[in-house]
Amino acid sequence: MLKKLINKYELSSDTRSLKENEIFFDLGSTPNCFGPYFLQALKKKPICVVTKNKKYNNIYSTKIYTVNNLLQFFRLSVIQKYKKKPNYLCAVTGTNGKTSVAHYFLQLNKLLNISCASVGTIGIYQNRKKIKSPLTTPDFLTNHKIFNQFYKNKISNAIIEASSHGLHQNRLFGFHFDCGIFTNITHDHLDYHKTKKNYFNAKMILFKKHLKKNSLVVIDTDIPEFKIISKILKKKNVTIASWGLKGNTAKIISIKKNNLSTEIKLNFLNKIYYLKTNIIGKFQLNNFLSALIACAKLGINFDKLIKISKRINNPQGRMQLIQKNKKIILIDYAHTPDALKNVLLETKNFFNKKVNIVFGCGGDRDIQKRYLMGRIAGKLADKTYITDDNPRFENPNKIRMQIKKGCNNAIIIPSRAAAIKQAIQELKNEVLIVAGKGHENYQIINNQKKYFSDYHYCREVLNL
């Protein structure tokens, strides 16, 4: 009977999203009692509840089923019910660049009228339609529902950002990808993973557990971890499509700036190509190249991909350009030491100007990176404005002072709006980077989420 209900009705394990006549899996239950959200679930009038609890009085109007290994039963039920997925599945992992790779992959497909979807930090996209998502990698059940819906909507190709948290928490359980992309690994999320080794191992779950046989892995030979990852991949039956100085698939021969666009000379499978793009920054070009290779290896004609490259733009909040008269501002999500360093260096090189920066660090997150980011800004920026990011429940002043230890000459302005406004007003011939929040349109202060968009506020200050 339970299996028939599972085939007929939608599944849920979260009372916040549970709807009437759905099946609720009481994952917090034990053999002796219901989970903490059981009574909350009953108020939503589910068709039934599946639990571990064997010792309950039969006083409920809702039908209750008891299963011994509930988590396993739940996972198998989800995988079976939402089994069908798009034909080609791709996942990208790494510290920085996941969102950009996914965005470029989606754009390249869309511009060639190939149905495509992406799931990640800036939302869930199905062709040109956007659906908001609170997590880089949604929960296990949501992922299977989303990808099953993609299939029903006749999406051919789909890509997901595989975060270290998502991989470690088995949110991609039951997924097997045709293509895996690795960007890089740098200092981040040590509040969760504790050590860089644990963080790296979490990323490697994608390649150890979630690749199909004869799948493809796209990776840069120039990253320090290339040899280690290569050894892991050699144990799997996969094809490595590498790029970089020792790449077997692609090499960037030269990069030239042309006004606000970039011209690239590229060797792809021993053939020379020239392409022009609006992408700013070498690290963004690296991300674009990963997406380009993934699309080409999928079977998309490379000449067509090169032709549409001039129509590709950076994703929201990633080296996003705002310009009025001589004032140039870049909005970027850089919130790790390595990302901040890359943004500062690439901006200097591209515009051949001094760079000012506004940034802060999030509260209740990795403390170690605050000093490091302050030191990087102090060395590379002409002027640094330290402000609030998402302080959450931490003392904002404490966060600001931890950053300032690495950057003694920084100007501290607690209000993010005031910091941005002053930085724009004092901007002369430099380029201003507003870093840390990118696409986000809010600030989290204590338990309140207040609207604030770096991009829209900069435009407001400039009267755009």
C-alpha positions in Angstrom: 0.0 0.0 0.0 2.8 2.5 0.9 4.6 1.9 -2.4 1.4 2.7 -4.3 1.0 5.9 -2.3 4.6 6.9 -3.0 4.0 6.4 -6.7 0.9 8.5 -6.6 1.7 11.4 -4.2 4.5 13.9 -3.8 7.2 13.3 -1.1 8.4 15.7 1.6 10.8 15.7 4.6 10.5 19.3 5.6 7.5 20.7 7.3 8.2 24.2 6.0 7.5 23.1 2.4 5.1 20.2 3.2 1.8 20.5 1.4 -1.6 18.9 2.0 -1.9 15.3 0.7 1.9 14.9 0.4 3.8 12.0 2.1 5.8 13.2 5.0 9.0 11.3 5.9 9.6 11.8 9.7 13.4 11.6 9.4 14.0 12.9 12.9 12.1 9.9 14.5 13.6 7.0 16.5 12.2 3.5 17.1 10.7 4.9 20.3 9.3 8.3 19.4 8.3 10.6 16.6 10.6 13.4 15.4 10.4 16.9 16.7 8.4 18.1 13.7 5.8 15.3 13.7 2.9 17.3 15.2 3.8 20.3 12.9 3.6 18.0 9.9 0.1 16.7 11.0 -1.2 20.2 10.9 -0.4 20.3 7.2 -2.7 17.3 6.6 -0.3 14.9 4.8 -1.8 11.9 3.1 0.4 9.8 5.4 3.5 9.9 7.6 6.4 7.4 7.3 8.4 7.1 10.6 10.7 4.8 12.6 8.5 5.1 15.6 7.0 1.7 16.6 5.6 2.7 20.0 2.8 5.1 19.2 -0.9 5.1 20.2 -3.2 4.8 17.2 -5.0 8.1 18.0 -4.2 10.0 14.8 -6.5 10.5 11.9 -3.5 10.5 9.5 -2.3 7.1 8.4 1.1 6.2 9.8 3.6 3.7 8.4 6.6 2.4 10.3 9.9 1.6 8.5 13.0 0.2 10.2 15.8 1.8 8.0 13.9 5.0 7.3 16.7 7.0 5.7 17.6 4.2 3.3 13.9 3.7 2.4 13.5 7.5 1.9 16.5 7.8 -0.4 15.5 4.8 -2.5 11.9 6.0 -2.7 13.1 9.5 -3.9 15.5 8.0 -6.5 12.9 5.7 -7.9 10.1 8.2 -8.0 12.1 11.0 -9.6 14.3 8.7 -11.6 14.1 10.3 -15.0 16.5 13.2 -15.6 17.8 15.3 -18.6 20.0 13.4 -21.0 23.3 15.1 -20.1 24.1 15.9 -16.5 27.1 18.1 -15.5 28.4 19.1 -12.1 31.0 21.7 -11.2 32.9 21.9 -7.9 35.7 24.1 -6.5 36.1 27.0 -4.2 35.8 29.9 -6.7 34.2 30.0 -10.1 31.4 27.4 -9.8 28.6 30.0 -10.5 30.5 31.4 -13.5 31.1 28.0 -15.1 27.4 27.0 -14.6 26.3 30.4 -16.0 28.6 30.1 -19.1 27.5 26.5 -19.7 23.8 27.6 -19.6 24.4 30.7 -21.9 26.3 28.7 -24.5 23.5 26.2 -24.7 20.8 28.8 -24.8 22.4 30.9 -27.5 22.5 27.8 -29.7 18.9 27.1 -28.9 19.7 23.9 -27.0 17.4 23.4 -24.0 19.4 23.7 -20.8 19.0 24.3 -17.1 21.3 25.2 -14.2 21.2 25.0 -10.4 23.4 27.0 -8.1 24.1 30.1 -6.1 22.3 32.6 -8.2 19.2 30.5 -8.6 17.7 27.7 -10.6 17.4 28.5 -14.3 15.4 26.6 -16.9 16.2 28.0 -20.3 15.3 31.7 -19.7 13.2 31.2 -16.6 14.7 31.8 -13.2 13.5 30.2 -9.9 15.1 31.4 -6.7 17.1 29.0 -4.5 18.4 29.6 -1.0 21.3 27.1 -1.3 24.2 26.6 -3.8 23.4 22.9 -3.8 19.7 22.3 -2.7 18.8 19.4 -0.4 18.7 15.8 -1.6 14.9 15.6 -2.3 14.7 19.0 -3.9 17.6 18.1 -6.3 15.8 15.0 -7.5 12.5 16.8 -7.9 14.1 19.7 -9.8 16.0 17.4 -12.2 13.0 15.3 -12.8 11.0 18.4 -13.6 13.7 19.4 -16.0 13.2 16.1 -17.8 9.4 16.6 -17.9 10.0 20.0 -19.4 12.2 18.5 -22.1 15.5 19.9 -21.0 18.4 18.2 -22.8 21.4 19.4 -20.7 21.7 20.4 -17.1 24.5 21.6 -14.8 24.6 21.9 -11.0 27.1 23.6 -8.6 28.3 20.9 -6.2 29.3 22.7 -3.0 31.5 21.1 -0.4 28.6 21.2 2.1 26.3 19.7 -0.4 28.7 16.8 -1.3 29.5 16.2 2.4 25.9 16.1 3.4 25.0 13.7 0.5 22.6 16.1 -1.2 23.7 14.6 -4.5 23.1 11.0 -3.4 21.8 8.9 -6.3 23.1 11.3 -9.0 25.6 10.1 -11.6 27.0 12.8 -13.9 28.2 12.6 -17.5 30.7 15.5 -16.8 32.5 16.8 -13.7 34.3 20.1 -13.7 36.9 21.2 -11.1 37.9 24.9 -10.8 40.3 25.3 -7.9 40.6 24.9 -4.1 41.6 27.7 -1.8 40.9 28.9 1.7 37.2 28.8 2.6 34.6 27.0 4.8 37.1 25.9 7.5 34.5 26.8 10.1 32.6 23.8 8.8 35.3 21.4 7.5 38.0 22.4 10.1 41.0 21.5 7.9 41.8 22.1 4.3 42.3 18.4 3.9 38.7 17.7 5.0 37.6 20.5 2.6 39.5 19.0 -0.3 38.2 15.5 0.4 34.6 16.8 0.5 35.1 18.2 -3.0 36.6 14.9 -4.2 33.3 13.1 -3.3 32.0 14.3 -6.7 34.7 12.4 -8.6 34.8 9.4 -6.3 31.1 8.7 -6.0 29.1 10.7 -8.6 30.6 10.1 -12.0 29.2 7.6 -14.6 31.5 5.2 -16.3 33.1 6.7 -19.4 32.3 10.2 -18.1 34.3 13.3 -18.7 36.3 15.5 -16.2 37.4 19.0 -17.2 40.3 20.4 -15.2 43.2 22.9 -15.4 46.7 21.4 -15.4 48.1 24.5 -13.8 46.4 24.2 -10.4 48.5 22.7 -7.6 46.1 19.9 -7.0 46.1 18.6 -10.6 48.5 15.6 -9.9 46.5 14.5 -6.8 43.2 14.7 -8.6 44.6 13.0 -11.7 45.6 10.0 -9.5 42.1 9.8 -8.1 40.6 10.0 -11.6 42.9 7.3 -13.0 41.3 4.8 -10.6 37.9 5.7 -12.3 36.9 4.8 -15.8 36.8 8.5 -17.0 38.3 10.7 -19.7 40.3 13.8 -18.6 39.9 16.8 -20.8 42.5 19.2 -19.4 43.6 22.7 -20.3 46.5 24.9 -19.2 50.2 24.7 -20.0 50.1 20.9 -20.1 46.5 20.5 -21.2 45.6 17.7 -23.6 42.5 19.6 -24.9 43.0 23.4 -24.9 45.6 26.1 -24.2 45.2 29.9 -24.1 48.0 31.2 -26.3 47.4 34.9 -25.8 44.9 37.4 -24.2 44.6 41.0 -25.4 42.3 43.8 -24.1 40.3 45.7 -26.7 38.4 48.5 -25.0 36.0 46.7 -22.6 36.3 43.3 -24.3 38.9 40.6 -24.5 40.5 38.9 -27.5 41.8 35.4 -27.1 44.0 33.2 -29.2 43.2 29.6 -28.3 44.6 26.2 -29.2 41.8 23.6 -29.1 42.7 20.1 -30.1 45.7 21.4 -32.0 43.7 23.9 -34.1 44.0 27.7 -33.6 40.9 29.7 -32.9 40.4 33.4 -32.3 37.5 34.6 -30.1 36.2 37.9 -28.7 34.3 38.1 -25.5 32.9 40.7 -23.0 34.3 38.7 -20.1 36.7 40.6 -17.8 39.5 38.8 -15.9 41.8 35.9 -16.6 40.2 33.8 -13.9 36.8 34.4 -15.5 38.2 33.4 -18.9 39.4 30.2 -17.2 35.9 29.5 -16.0 34.6 30.2 -19.5 37.1 27.8 -21.0 35.9 25.0 -18.7 32.3 25.6 -19.8 33.4 25.8 -23.4 35.3 22.4 -23.2 32.3 20.8 -21.5 30.0 21.9 -24.2 32.4 20.9 -27.0 32.9 17.4 -25.5 29.1 17.1 -25.2 29.1 17.2 -29.0 28.3 20.9 -29.7 30.1 22.2 -32.8 33.2 24.1 -31.6 33.1 26.6 -34.5 29.5 27.5 -33.4 30.7 27.9 -29.8 33.5 30.3 -30.8 31.1 32.3 -33.0 28.7 33.0 -30.1 31.4 33.7 -27.6 31.1 37.5 -28.2 27.6 37.3 -26.9 28.6 35.8 -23.5 28.5 38.0 -20.5 29.7 37.6 -16.9 27.0 36.3 -14.5 25.2 38.6 -12.0 27.6 39.8 -9.3 30.7 38.4 -11.0 33.0 41.1 -12.3 29.8 42.9 -13.2 30.6 46.3 -14.8 29.0 49.6 -13.9 30.3 52.7 -15.7 29.4 56.4 -15.9 31.7 58.9 -17.5 35.1 58.1 -16.0 33.9 56.2 -13.0 34.3 52.5 -13.3 32.9 50.1 -10.7 33.0 46.3 -10.6 30.6 44.2 -8.4 32.1 40.9 -7.5 31.2 38.0 -5.1 34.8 37.6 -4.0 34.6 36.5 -0.4 37.7 34.3 0.0 41.4 35.4 0.1 42.2 33.9 -3.2 39.1 35.3 -5.0 39.9 38.8 -3.5 43.5 38.6 -4.7 42.5 37.5 -8.2 39.8 40.3 -8.5 42.3 43.0 -7.5 45.1 41.7 -9.7 42.9 41.1 -12.8 41.2 44.5 -12.5 44.6 46.3 -12.2 45.9 44.4 -15.3 42.8 44.8 -17.4 42.2 48.5 -16.8 45.9 49.4 -16.2 44.8 51.6 -13.3 45.0 51.7 -9.5 42.2 49.9 -7.7 40.1 50.8 -4.6 38.0 48.3 -2.8 35.0 48.1 -0.5 34.5 44.8 1.4 33.7 43.1 4.7 33.5 39.5 6.0 30.5 37.5 7.0 29.8 36.8 10.7 29.5 33.2 12.2 31.7 32.0 9.4 35.5 31.3 8.8 37.3 33.7 11.1 40.8 32.8 9.8 40.3 34.4 6.4 39.5 37.9 7.8 43.1 38.9 8.5 44.2 37.3 5.3 41.7 39.3 3.2 42.7 42.5 5.0 46.4 41.8 4.2 45.6 41.2 0.5 43.6 44.4 0.2 46.3 46.3 2.0 49.0 45.1 -0.4 47.1 45.4 -3.7 44.4 48.1 -3.3 45.2 51.8 -3.4 42.4 52.6 -0.9 40.5 50.0 1.2 37.1 50.7 2.8 36.2 48.0 5.4 32.5 47.7 6.0 29.8 45.2 7.1 28.9 42.1 5.0 26.5 39.8 6.7 27.4 40.1 10.4 24.6 37.7 11.5 24.9 37.3 15.3 28.5 38.3 15.6 29.7 41.7 16.8 30.2 43.7 13.5 32.9 45.9 15.0 34.9 42.7 16.0 34.8 41.5 12.4 35.9 44.8 11.0 38.8 45.0 13.4 39.9 41.5 12.6 40.1 42.5 8.9 41.9 45.8 9.8 44.7 43.9 11.5 45.9 43.0 8.1 45.3 46.4 6.6 46.3 49.2 8.9 45.6 52.1 6.5 42.0 51.0 5.8 39.1 53.3 6.3 36.3 51.8 8.5 32.7 52.7 7.6 30.2 50.3 9.3 27.3 51.2 7.1 27.7 49.3 3.7 25.6 52.0 1.9 27.7 54.8 3.5 31.0 53.0 2.6 30.0 52.5 -1.0 28.8 56.1 -1.4 32.0 57.6 0.1 34.1 55.2 -2.1 32.3 56.3 -5.2 32.5 60.0 -4.3 36.2 59.7 -3.7 36.8 57.8 -6.9 39.1 59.7 -9.3 41.1 57.8 -11.8 41.0 54.4 -10.0 38.6 51.5 -10.5 36.4 50.6 -7.6 35.6 47.0 -6.6 32.7 46.4 -4.3 33.3 42.8 -3.1 31.8 40.1 -1.1 28.1 40.0 -1.8 27.9 40.0 -5.6 24.4 38.9 -6.7 23.0 39.0 -3.1 20.3 41.6 -2.5 20.2 41.5 1.3 22.2 41.9 4.5 21.7 39.5 7.4 22.0 41.4 10.7 21.2 39.2 13.8 18.1 37.2 12.6 16.9 39.9 10.2 17.3 39.9 6.4 17.3 43.5 5.1 17.2 44.4 1.5 20.4 45.8 0.1 21.9 45.3 -3.4 25.5 46.5 -4.1 24.7 46.7 -7.8 21.5 48.7 -7.5 22.9 51.0 -4.8 26.0 51.8 -6.9 23.7 52.7 -9.8 21.6 54.8 -7.5 24.6 56.8 -6.3 25.7 57.3 -9.9 22.1 58.4 -10.9 21.9 55.6 -13.5 
